[in-house]
Each structure stands twice: as structure tokens, then as C-alpha cells.
Amino acid sequence: MEVDLGSSQAIGYVAVYNRLDCCQSWLGLYELWVSTTSGAPTVGTKCAEGDAGSSALVERRCPATGRYVSLLLPGSSRTLNIQELYVY
């Protein structure tokens, strides 16, 4: 999932709101990337990674500057199924 901020911005943290109705464990292991190039997140800065488990809310410091914020799920055959992603 990629969020376009419209222009390069200083980012403080990212909040991921997981679904509450089902499938919370699908988020699991994740990476947050900030990039200046659309469609190429891993060329930028990996600002956070972790295991969300079945948490309803994941907040991570993400001290980076860029236009695009990407939430990636490492591995194959994984489906991103979240409610919302906020960039602050």
C-alpha cells in the first residue's frame, strides 16, 4: 500500500488501524518505508518494522522525509487488509 503525500514532507510517525471485524492477524510482520519515488518503496528509507500480531492499532516512529509512505508485507502470498493508515 502506498500513500502519496503530494510533495516531500517530514514525517514523525505512522499509525495503522487494523480491522476490528476480522482478520487482524493478517497484518503480522510489516515494514514501513518512505521514498521520493512512486512504486519503488525499498529504494527509500525503511523507518519501521515489526510484528503487529493482532493489535488494533500500530503506531511507529518514522523519522524520515519523502513523498510516498508504503506499508509492505514481506513474504509471498500475503494480503494487506487494514482499515486506515495515517501519516503524521
JOKA-V874369 format. One record per residue. RES is the residue in one small letter. PHI is phi in degrees with one decimal (none if undefined). D_LAST is the distance of its C-alpha to the last C-alpha in whole Angstrom. Layout:
BEGIN
{{RES/PHI/D_LAST} {RES/PHI/D_LAST}}
END
This chain:
BEGIN
{{m/none/17} {e/-125.1/15} {v/-109.8/12} {d/-95.8/13} {l/-83.8/11} {g/90.3/14} {s/-158.5/14} {s/-66.4/13} {q/-133.3/10} {a/-80.1/9} {i/-112.8/6} {g/-100.4/6} {y/-155.7/5} {v/-126.0/6} {a/-117.5/8} {v/-113.1/11} {y/-96.8/14} {n/-79.5/17} {r/-64.7/20} {l/-100.4/22} {d/-81.8/25} {c/-169.3/26} {c/63.4/25} {q/-58.9/23} {s/-70.7/24} {w/-65.1/24} {l/-63.8/20} {g/45.7/22} {l/-73.7/22} {y/-145.6/18} {e/-135.3/17} {l/-110.9/13} {w/-124.2/14} {v/-122.8/13} {s/-143.0/15} {t/-97.8/17} {t/-119.3/19} {s/-69.0/19} {g/78.3/21} {a/-134.2/21} {p/-63.2/18} {t/-76.9/20} {v/-86.0/21} {g/-91.1/18} {t/-109.9/16} {k/-80.9/16} {c/-100.6/13} {a/-163.4/14} {e/-156.3/17} {g/172.4/19} {d/-123.3/21} {a/-76.3/19} {g/57.0/23} {s/-118.5/23} {s/-65.4/20} {a/-78.5/18} {l/-136.8/15} {v/-120.5/13} {e/-117.2/10} {r/-134.8/10} {r/-62.5/9} {c/-144.2/9} {p/-74.6/10} {a/-155.2/11} {t/-125.6/11} {g/177.2/12} {r/-96.8/12} {y/-115.9/13} {v/-115.0/11} {s/-120.8/14} {l/-106.7/15} {l/-115.5/18} {l/-111.8/21} {p/-65.3/24} {g/107.7/27} {s/-107.6/29} {s/58.1/30} {r/-111.3/26} {t/-115.2/25} {l/-80.6/21} {n/-144.9/21} {i/-113.8/18} {q/-90.8/17} {e/-151.4/13} {l/-134.8/10} {y/-116.6/7} {v/-118.2/4} {y/-119.5/0}}
END
